[in-house]
Amino acid sequence: MLLQTSCGERPDPTENSRHGEYDGSVERVVVLALDGVYPFELGIPNRVFGSAEGRYEILTCTVDGQPVRSSSDFSITVEHGPEALSTADTVVIPPFALSQISADLPEAVTTALRAIRPDARIVSICTGAFVLAAAGMLAGRRATTHWQLAPLFRKMFPDVDLDADVLFVDEDSLLTSAGAASGVDVCLHLVRKDHGSELANRVARSCVVPPWRDGGQAQYIEQPVPEPSTAGTAATRQWALERLGEPLTLGDLAAHARMSLRTFARRFNDEVGMSPGRWLIQQRVVRARQLLEASDLPVDQIAGEVGFATGTSLRQHLHAAIGVSPQAYRRTFQAARQS
């Protein structure tokens, strides 16, 4: 069922705040808890916006004012029903259990969404994007959701321009974000957009989270090498993985596989879905990521270990693959390792 809504350009009542002049206005954020809601993500808007020094009022509602089941072993009771949505400056839809995902919205959800003002911002976290897409709000727009759900999302909503590599997408009054932590990212983004970086940084420090995460979902996606088999190019792929630091050429790979260059390239692409050269770069990036996570080796040394000629080459390939520099990637994962 498509819900036709108007999501036009939203006025900015806090423009003066960007110049250091807060006008005292308070933005109302209404969080819509759906059946099967994830408790952790349900609390993110309150935690982030509630730390913004009184700039936001946060309400939580359900489609009928009744308790909802969470994805855990308890239900959640809220103070507000769908009438709260008509008063919202920003509406946040947290994620819910996969069992609740459908291309057709329950009538109660459709009715509740119709109460949202045309000038309100609407934000989804993770599976919340399925609700916006099912309501017809994302048709022809760029959006994101959790990378693991990207194939299902694209199958259900081919009219949405899904980008599963980013942490969040800001399409004016419609914002979509990826997994759990990306809910924090998009809420901080809105604080920054409304009131500037200084307040957003203070909120981030209060919540003990980074004010801005570099890169996108790609840096968190495991891309395992296919299991070797007794036929085709698998044995050569395994051989190459053991020699990533060497200057391997297509001729070297074809010779190991005892095939002509043309036959090897065609068979490799058929089995792996990409050219040998692109695959080698991908595996070198994977190995570099492992070394950045687990070692203190200098970037130039890691570049040599994995077969990139220079540290600059590693930086270029890593940024092309996951959108971050080696230093930023190392900070993200080594901080987690040391905590």
PyMOL commands that set and color helices and strands:
alter all, ss='L'
color gray80, all
select helices_A, chain A and resi 15-19+39-42+44-49+82-87+98-100+107-114+128-134+147-156+180-195+197-207+217-220+234-241+250-257+261-272+276-294+299-306+311-322+326-338
alter helices_A, ss='H'
color red, helices_A
select strands_A, chain A and resi 27-32+56-61+68-69+75-76+90-93+121-125+142-143+161-162+168-171+174-177
alter strands_A, ss='S'
color yellow, strands_A
deselect
rebuild
show_as cartoon
